[in-house]
């Protein structure tokens, strides 16, 4: 085998191992609280030694951030597909919100990742604005805008070269990209006339997100499954979307 082929094979093998670690860690974090998952648990689930795990991640935090990155990447890819559909801006915004609700009900780890992102930033004395400024000052505003607005750019950027917590910084920017993608649907809706609400785009997005995700958070907090109130998640989602549709039609 030629040296180049050997290097490519090693690279693919490393990528497979890293992806396996992340996928198995995702399952563990979904099943148990963060503090109840150890590096030994993750290594055992991924069928690798602890030393091999350390070759990819310095600590459990880094693995957790990588799980968050994976989830945000997948969500952003799905949102991009919605934005490519031949729909009005309002229809796109509602479709995104519907996905948030149904996906969060079916995959509670998404809510854990959203919650833990802000907990982790606060633990490092980073506010959202502080994190944004920190990244902007480190890599430059122009580069940061490129990463947020260009499909695939975040995945290709070498965060380890610039940050002590590369996975956390990428996870944060994946979250910002998610908001920006949603904002495009709202902007389109105002331009094509399908969204009548004249609140600032960010306020509209936050309200829609709070209603969809807040409802799911409350269900989880109270440990009240939807079937206890005699309603499937699909039906519940329909009512949430109807409320949001009326909100987008409000011209006040």
HELIX and SHEET records of a PDB file:
HELIX    1   1 UNK A    3  UNK A   31  1                                  29    
HELIX    2   2 UNK A   34  UNK A   36  5                                   3    
HELIX    3   3 UNK A   39  UNK A   46  1                                   8    
HELIX    4   4 UNK A   50  UNK A   56  1                                   7    
HELIX    5   5 UNK A   60  UNK A   83  1                                  24    
HELIX    6   6 UNK A   89  UNK A  106  1                                  18    
HELIX    7   7 UNK A  109  UNK A  123  1                                  15    
HELIX    8   8 UNK A  128  UNK A  139  1                                  12    
HELIX    9   9 UNK A  141  UNK A  149  1                                   9    
HELIX   10  10 UNK A  153  UNK A  156  1                                   4    
HELIX   11  11 UNK A  159  UNK A  161  5                                   3    
HELIX   12  12 UNK A  166  UNK A  192  1                                  27    
HELIX   13  13 UNK A  201  UNK A  222  1                                  22    
HELIX   14  14 UNK A  226  UNK A  229  5                                   4    
HELIX   15  15 UNK A  233  UNK A  249  1                                  17    
END                                                                             
